[in-house]
Amino acid sequence: MTEILYMKDAESNYIKEFDAKVVKRGEDYVVLDKTAFYAEAGGQPTDKGVLGWEGGESSVRKVKKDKGTVRHFVDPVPEADDVHGELDWERRYALMRMHTAQHVVSGVVYDLFEARTVGNQIHGNRSRIDFHPVSFEENDLKVIEETCNNVISKDIPVSIYEEDRDVLEEKMGKQRYIMDLIPKSIRRLRVIQIGDFDICPCGGTHVRNTSELGKVHVLGRRSKGADRERLTYELV
């Protein structure tokens, strides 16, 4: 099992480089004993970057996780057992900002419309979130945007920690996240908490404080079926 370096707390999300050992090689991938690369999941894309060693370097094209095994798909496969990983930090930080903003937008929409997030896709330049049940009017988009930016302007710290599932469910109460999406066999959950504003389980990468987000600009809405709406947004 690979040790995931960014899982511990908010500060660990800022690890830009690390040393690791290759524990398995495939035709086009390696498995490391530890990593700071994010494996594509939960609507957040894979991290990219490089693995270097004395006399050589590989490009990390994508990262996938399956049953605790994290595969780094690389070109070429490292020749050495000891490697030094470096993230494409501009890409990672953009995704961190956008994912934290997604929590803000989702929290605001739940508070205003009691609509839950039922899907999302994070990108570095713009992202989308699907909500249900809701049918937005055009003037709702301005209200959502203004409310999000009011939350962000309060410079709220973002905490990352683990919590027992039962305790988290009590903390969340009637919150926006559908806990049934997580297998009941998982009893310890990684939690993202934005001050007193929002709390929910999440395995993604995030910034330390809402002050790093800039401002949310809602680009538009699109119907995705009965009582299901998609919002697209960017950070400016």
N, C-alpha and C positions, 0 to 999 in steps of 0.2 A: 504494500500500500504506500502511495506517495504522500509525503507530508506536504500539506497545502499551506504555504507561508502567509497568505493574505487573510486567512480565516479568523485569526485570533481577536483582533480589535481594529479600530479605525486606523491607528498608526501603521499597522502591518499592511494596509492597502497601498502604502506609499513606498514599499520595497521595490526598487528599480532594477537591482541586480543581485545575484546570489551565486554561491558555489554549490555544486552538486556532483553526485556520482551517477554514472550510467549503470543501471541494474539490468537492463534488457535492451536488445537491439532487434529491430525488424527490418524489413526490406527498405522502408522509407520513414521509419520512426524510431524513437528511443523512449524508454521509460526511465525516469530519474528518481532518486531516493527522496528528493524534495523539489519544489518548484514554486515560483511566484507568478507563473503564467496562468491566466484564467482560461479554463476549458469552456468552450461554447455551451451555454445552458441558460434556461430561464429568460430567453429573449435577448441576452447579452452576447455579442459576438466574441469569438476567440481573441486572445492577445496574440501579438506577433512580436518578433524580435530576433535575437541571435543566440547561439550557443558557441562559445569560443573555447579553444584549448591551445596549448603550445604548438604553434605551427599551423593552425587551421581555424576555420569558422564555418558554422552552418546557419542558414536562414531557417527560422521557425515560421512555417507557413500557416499552420493551424494547430489547435490543441483540443483533444477530445478526451472525455472521461467516461469510463464504463466499469461499474462495480468496483470503484476505488482505484482502478488503474488509469493513470493519466498518460496518454500517448502524445508525444510532441512530434508532429510530422515535419521532417527537416530535409534540407537539401544542402550538402550531402549528409549522410549519417556520420556522426562524429567518430573519429578513429580512436580517441582517447577515452579512458574511463572517468577522468576528472574534467569537468567542464565548468565554464563560467557563463551564467545566463544573464542577458541584458534585454529588458523589455523595450519595445517601441513606446517610449513614455508619452509622447504626444498623443498617440492613439489611445493608450490605456487611460490617461487622465481625462480625455474627452468623453470616454465611455463611463468613467466614474461620475463625472459631473452630470451626464445625461441620465444615468440610472438613478442617482439621488433625486434629480428633478422629476423623474417618473413617479417616485414615491410621493413627492409633494403634490403633483397633479392628481394622482390617484386618491390621495387623502382628501384633497379639496373637493373633488367630484363626489366622493362618498359623503362628505359632510353636507354638501349643498343639495345633492339629488338622491342620496342613498343608493347610488349605482356602484356596483362592484367592478373591479378590474377583472376581465375574463380573458385577456390576452394582451401582449405587448411585444414590440420589437425595438430594441435600442440600436441606434447608430450614432456615429460621432457628430454628424451635422444636423440631423433631425431624427425624430422618433415618433412612434405611434402607440396609442393605447386603445383597446376596445373595452367598452363599458356596457353593462346590462344590469337591470332593465332601465332604459332611459331613452328619451327622444328630445335632443337638444333643439332649441331655437337659436337663430343666429346671434341674438343679443346675449344668450347664455355664454357664448365663447368669450366675450369681453369680461363678463363677471368672473369667469373661471380664471382668466389671465390675471386680472387685477388682484384676485384673492390669493393666487399663487405667489405673486410678487410681493404682496404684503407679508406673507409667511416668510419668504426668503429674506426680506429686508430686516428681519428681526435677528439675523446672525445666530441661528439656532445650532448648537452643537449636535453632531451625529454620533451616536454610540453604537458599537457593535459588540455583542456578547452572546453567550450561550444561555439557554433557559430550558427548564423542564417543560414539556409540552403542556401539562396540566396547569402549571403556573402561568404560562403565556396565555392560555385560553382565558384564564380569569382576568388577567391584565387587559386583554383586548376587549372582552365583553362582546357587545354587538358591533364588532368592527368590520372593516371592509374586506378582510382576507377570508377566503373560504378554506378553513383548515382541513376539510376533507380531501383537498387536493394533495396533501402530504400523507403518504402511507402511515397508518396508525402504528406500525412497528417502529417508526422513528420517534423516540421519546425525548431526545435532546435536540433542540432547534437553534440555529443561528438566527439572531434577532437584530434587526436594524431599527433603531429608535431615534426619531428626530424630536428631541426635547419632549415637551408635553403634547406636541401636535400629532404625532403618528408613531405607531409601532406595528411591525409585522415581521414574519419570518422571511428570510431572503439569503441566498448564497452568493449574491453578486458583490461587486466592488463599489465603494462609495467614498465620498469626500468627508473631511472632518467636520465641516461647518457649512451651512447654507450660504454663507457669505461668498463661497467659491463658485456659486452657480451663475452669477450675473442675473439676467432676467429671463423669464419664460415668455415666449411669443407663440401664441396659439395660431397655427397656420390655417386650420380649417377643420371641418367635420365631414363625415360620410356615413350614410346609413349602411349597416352590414346585416340587415334583416330586421325582424320584428323586435322592437324595443332594444335594439343593439346599435350602438354608435361608435365610430372610430374618430378619435381626435389625433391630429398631427401637430407637433410642436417643435420648436427649436430654442436654443439658448442664445441670447444676444448680449 
